[in-house]
């Protein structure tokens, strides 16, 4: 977890007493404050969700269609595009 000395943003949430107790117990088991534990776990979950958002899942038929399309020869317009000089150079 990256720590920053200049923390200038707050994140608040409302919890039941049971939820707060569970968080406090988990934090204590790791030797952390509740805030440290919550931040660490929130960041891990955020990283996981961001990563998952970039994964494309295909069923068997879609996978077969995709790989079949990759095996097909490229059309002339795509070949021309790939052989052209990039516009950013």
N, C-alpha and C positions, 0 to 999 in steps of 0.2 A: 504494500500500500504506500502510495506517495504521500508524504506529509508536506504541508505548506505552512510556513510561518505566518503568512499574511492572509489569514482566513477572513474573508469579508462577506460571507454569505451564510444564511441560516436555513435550516430545513427543520420544520416542526411537524409533528404528527400527534394525533390524539389516540390514546390507547386505553384499553380496560386495565384494571389493576392486575388481572391475571396475565395479560400480555406483557405488561411492564415487569412483572415478577419473573416471567420466563426469560425475558431479555436480560435482566439483571443476573439471573442464575447462570445463563450461558456465558455472559461476559466474565463473571467471577471465575467460572471454570477455566477460562483462557487467561486469566490474570489481566483483564482489560477493564476499562470503564465501559459503561453501557454505551456511551457515545462512540468510543473507539470500536467496540464490537459491532455496533449498528453500521457505522460508516464502512468498515471493512467488508461486512457482508452485503451491504447495499451496492458497493462498488463491484464486488465479485459478481453479483446478480446482474448488474448493469452490463458488465463486460460480456457475460454469457448471453444475455438477450440481444446485445448488439451483434455479437458473432452469429447467433442463430438467425438473425434477420438477413444475413448475407448468404445463407445456404439455400439452395434450391433442391427440393425433394421431388423426385419423379416416380410415378408408379411404373410397373414393368412395361406397360404398353408405351408410355411416354418415353421411357429410357430407350426402348427398342427403336422408336421413331427418331429420337435424337441421334443415336449412334448410326442409324441408317443414313440420316441426312449428312453426317460427317463423312461417311464413306463415299458419298456422291461426289463427282467432279465439280469443281467450282465453275460458276457461270462466268461468261466473259466480262461482265461489269465488275464482279468481285475480283477477278484476276487483274483487271486493269487498275482497280483501286489499290490492291496490294502491291502492285509494281510501280505505282506513282510515288513521287517524292512527297514527303509529308509537308503540309502547309506551314508548320511551325519552325522549319529550319531555314 
